[in-house]
């Protein structure tokens, strides 16, 4: 995932975190570049950079110039394969460009006809693109987009990458976006890599059962304290986001009765599900050092929670979302997540975010979300009052919409007509060929 995401930093048409400065805009609140150019349903959409600047300066006029740290100057300790100290972490998460976004998407290669897993190596080689790389299971590959100022551009790059891997399949193979393989029962072969061998030594047969695929959204905030604030705010709403994206009702050829069985499979490994509260960057550095020192994990990449500060990119990586069957569904969810991040960043800067909730309360909601999806109910994390999940999602969409050029009617449609219903209607046998058919849609 690292090479393709970093590659985007050198492309002229995309953001460079080592050279970008936010320009001041006119007092009228007009164009600020990037995602700020679009028009929302109720007037001008607000970009993340605009929101951060306005709240930090205490005015609704103009934008301040945001300091940017040279990416090359961030200490090597901030890389995923070392243990960063608190100063390195703060520098890394302050070095990004606020509002930029990128995706990673895990996909499965299958044989046409039997629709069972197939080796992904030939498809990766046929694609011949550093944004397409093999994953831990031998039948899985990953797409990693470049860094974008506009979430719509990131979606279009994802669309083109899906077309690329589909073309590389030939007549006998297909690629599907499935959170788990609907028919497979039991462990699957791992890729012949040193990393896979190391994980096999530590996690034994369990690692071979981790044929799970998610959509991972990277959000940058350009401010270390803001990043932690939004981390805790997103942590509170992981169940709502999981319910929205739930798309894995089948396992081993049967209907599990769940909207997404993926987190159940993933929970066989440690450091899954709702992430811990991070009170400070010092605490986070100490926790990582403690685990690496004791060989509990090899490096920070094994901090596998459903939301994490990414130790190479300086982003928040949202990992709770099931991979989506089509690009259109991915677009709806990703645009919502991007806008929600901007809304929460604004709330951080005006000091309106609540303190983080206990992990066990969020986990209770998380179970309801994976079981019932948008048709379920969630508990208010502070009062315990019961609210329909659909109502919670519509409230979040309403709050995020001012930051979403073009509005969020597409994600509202997913709330009312959840994709899992269509999957369930097809059944486990018919759903895999359908997933192959709509892969580039």
N, C-alpha and C positions, 0 to 999 in steps of 0.2 A: 504494500500500500504506500510505502514511503516514496519510492522513486517517482511514480506518476504524479503524486500530489506536489512534490517539490519541483518537478519539471515545469509545472505551470507557472512558477515564480519567474522563469526566464523568458516567458512568451510575451511579445510586445503588446498583444491585445488584452492581456490580463494584468491583474494587480501584482506589483512587486513590493513585498513587505519591507525590503531594504531601501526603498527609494521613495515611497509614496508619502506625500504630505496632503492633509486635508486643506483645501483652499477655503478662504472666506467667501461667503455668498452675500448677496444683497440683502438689505434690510427687509425686503418684501417676502422673504422666505421662498424664493424661487429656486431654480435648479441648483442642486448641490452635487450633481454627478452621480454615477453608480445607480443604486436602487432608488435614489431620491427623485428621479425624473417622472415616475409614474403618477397616475391620478387614481385615488381610491374612490370608494362609493360616495363618500361624504366630503369631497374636496381633495386637496393635495395629500398624497401619502407622505408619511414622515420616515426618513431613512434613519437607520441606527446611529450613524455619525451625527446627524442633525439632532436627534433626541439626546444623545450624550452631551453634545456641546451646549445645547440650550439649558439643560438641567444643571450642568456644571457651572455655567456662567450666571445662572439665576435670571436669565432673560430669555425671551422668545425671539430675539433678534440676532441673526447672523450665526456664524460658526467660529469657534476658536480654532487655532492651529494645534493639532494634536502632535505631541512628540512621538517620534518613531525611532526605535533602536535598530541599528544596523543588524540585520539577521546574521551576518557573518561574525558579528562581535559577541553573539550569545555564546557563553562557554560551552565546550563540548560536553560537559557534565549534564547539560539539558537534553542530550539525545536519549533515546529510549533505552540504549544499552549501557547506561551508566546511572549512578545514583546522584541526582541533582541536589544541591543544597537550596535553602530558601531564597537566597539572593539570585541564583541562577533561574529558579522558577519564576520569580517576580519579573526578572528581565525578559524571560521568554514570553510570558503572557502579556507583557506590555509592548512587545515588539510587533504584534500583528496589526493588521488594518481593520478597524471596526467595521462590522457589517459584511465582511467577506465570508464566503461560504464554499464548501466543497463536499462531494459525496464519495462514499465507498459503497459498493453493492456486491454482495456475494451471490453467485449463481451456480446452478448445477448443470452438468453435461450428462445427457441421457442418450441411450440407443433408441432410434426410431423403431417402432414395432413392439419391442418388449417394454420400452419406456423405463428401463432400469438404469442405474448409474453407469457411466462410461468414463474412461480416462480423459481428463481435461487437457493433458499436455499437448496433444496434437492441435487442439483448438487455440490454445495460447500461442503456440508456435505459428500457426496459420494467421493469426491476427497480426503478429509482428509489431506490436505496439506496446511501449512501456507502461501504458495505462491499464493493460490487461496482463494479469499475472496469476500464477498458480496459487492455490490456497492450501491449507493443511490437509484436508481430505483430497485424495487423488482425483476425485470426480468433480471438484469444485474449483472455480476460478473467481477472480475478483476484478471489478472495474473500479478504478480510482480516477476521479476527474481532476482537473486543474483547479486553481483557486480563482474565484469569480467575485466581482462586485455585485453582479445581478444574479439572483437565484434562478431566473428564467434562462440565463445563459448556461448555468451549470446543468440545468435540466436538458437543454439541447445537446450539450456535450455528452451527457449520459445516453441520450437517444442515439447519437451517432456511434457511440461505443457499443451499444447493444446491437446495432446493425452490423458493426464490424465483426463481432464474435459470431453472430448468426451466419454471416457470409463465410466464415472460416470453418463452419461445421461440415460442409459437404452433404451428400445425400443420406448418409447413414446416421448422422448425429443431430442432436438439437440441444439448444440451451433453454432452460426454464428458470423463472424466478419463483422459487418455492421455498418458504421458510423451513420446511422439512420435506424430505421426499415422501409423498403420500403412501407409497407401497412398500418401502424398504423396512425390513425388520432385522435388527442386529447391527453389529459394527461394520464399518466400511474401511477399505484400505487407505492408508495415509500416503502422502507424497513422499518420494524417496529423498528427503532432505535432512540435514543435520538437526534443524530445529524440530522437525517431526520426531526424530529419534529421541531427542532430549525430552520432549513433552511425553512421549511414550514411556520413557523411564520413570517420570515423575507421576503420571496419571494413569498408567497401565491401560486396561481395556476401556476405561471410561472415555479416553480421548478419541478412540475409534468410533464412539457413538455420537460424536459431536458434529454430525452432518446437519448443521443449522445455518440458515442464511438470513442476514438482516440488511436493512438499509441504514447506513451510518451517516449522519449529518454532522459536519464540522462547522461550528460557529465561532467567529473571532470577534473579540470585544476591545482589543487594544489597551486594556487596563487590567492589571492583575486583581485588584480588589473587586472590580465589576465582574470579572470572570467568576470569582468565588461566590459573589452575591447571586448571579444568575444560575450558577451550579445548584445552589440550594433551592432556588425558586423552581427550576426545572425538575429537580429531584421530587418536589412535592406533587408535580403533575405527571410523573411517569405513568401512573395507571391510566389517566385519561388518554395520553398519547398511545399507550399500548392497546387500549380498547379501540381507538380509531383505526389503528393499523393491523389489528388482528386478522390473520389470513392463513391459519394453519389448523384446520379442524381434523385432518386425517393423519393417522400414523399406522404403519404396518398393515395398510389396506382396510382399515376400519375407521369409523367416525368416533372420535374420542368424546364427543359431547362438549368439547372446549372450543372456544373461538381461536385459540392459539396454543398448541401443545409445545411450540418451540421453547419457551422459557422453562417448561418442565424438563425437557431433555437437557437443556443447558445447565440446569441446577445440579446436575450430577457433579459438576466441577465446582471448586471453590471460587469465591469472589464473583458471584453472579447475583443478579437481581438488583435490589435497591442499594445504592452505594452508601457508604458511611458519611456522616457529617464531617466536614473538613473545617476546623475552627480557624486555621491559619496556614499559610504556606510553610511555616516552620514545622507545624505538626505534620503536614503532608510529607515533607522531606524526611522527617524522622521516621514516619511509618514506612515509607519506601525503603529507607536505609535498613530498618530493622528486618524487613522481609528478605531483602537481598543478602544481607549479612548472614542470615540463618539459612540461606539457600531455599527458602520457601517458594520464591520465584526467581527466575533467571534474570529478569529485567522488568522495567515498567510496563512492557507490552502485555504482561500477564495480569495487569490490574483490569479484570474483565467485566467490571460492573456495567449496568445498563446506561450509565452516564459516567464520563471520566474526563478529567483534564488530560489532554494529550501531550505527552512529554517531548514530542518532536515538533509538532506543528504550533503549539501554543494556543490551541483551540479547546473548546468544549466539544467532546465527541458524544453525540446522542446515539445510543446503541439499542434502544428499547424497541425500535420499529421493525416489524416484520418486513422483509423484502416484498415488493408489490408486483403483481402479475404484469401490469402494463406501465408504460412510461407516464401515461396520463394520470393514473392514480398516484404514482410517485410524485409527479409534479404538484398535485393538489396538497399532499401531505407535507412535502418539502417547503412549499411556499408558506404554508401555515406555520411550520416550525421556525422558519427564518423570521417571519413577522413576529411570532411570539417571543423569540429571543430579543428582538429590538424593543418590544414592549417591556419586557422584564428588565432590560438594561436601563431604560428610562426610569422605571420604578426604583431601581437600585440608586440611581443618582439623585432622585428626589426623596430618598429614604422612606419609601412606602412598602418595601418588602417585609413580610413577617419573618420572625425567627424560624430556622429550619425545624421541621416536624420530626418526631422520633421515627427511626427506621421501621419499627414494627407496625406503626400505624399505616405508613405508606405501603408496607408489604401486605397488610390486610386488604387494602384497596387493589393492590396489584393482583391478588388472587381473584377477586371479583372481576377484574378487567380481562384476565386471560380466560376465565370461565364463560362470562356472559357478554363480553364485548360492549358495544354501545347500548345494548338492550338491558344492561344491568343497573345496579345502584352503587354509589360510592358514599363513604362517610366523610363528612367535613372533618379535616384533620385536627381542628381545634375544638369544635363543639360536639362532634359525634352525630350531628343531624344527618339524616339520610337524604340524598339527592339523586335523581335519575342521572345516569352517566351522560345521556344526551344533553340534558340541561347544563351539566358542567362543561361539556365540550362547546356548546353554543355560547356560553358565557366567555370562555377563553377565545373563541373565534371573534366575538364582538370586540373584545379588548385588543386583539392583535390586528384587526382589519385596518386601522388607520396607518399601519406600517406596511401594508401589502398593496402595491400598485395593481390596479385591476380588480381588487376585492377578493373575497374568499368564498364565493358561491360554490365553487367546485368542491371545496372540502365540506361545506354544509351538505351538499348532495351525498357525500360519502357517509356522513353521520346518519342521514335519513335512510339511505340504501346501502348498508354495509357490504363490502365485497365478499365477506365470508358467506353471506346468504347464497350468492351465485355459485361459489365453490361447493357448498354443501348440496345444492340442487344437482350439480353434475355428478357427485359421488367420486370416490377415490380412483376408480378405474378410468373414468372419462376425463378427469381433471388434468392429468398429465399431458395428453395430446392437446387439450385446449390451451394449457399454459404455453406449450411450444408454438401454437398457432398465433397467440396474441403477444408474443414476447416483444416485438418491436412496435406494438400499437401505443 
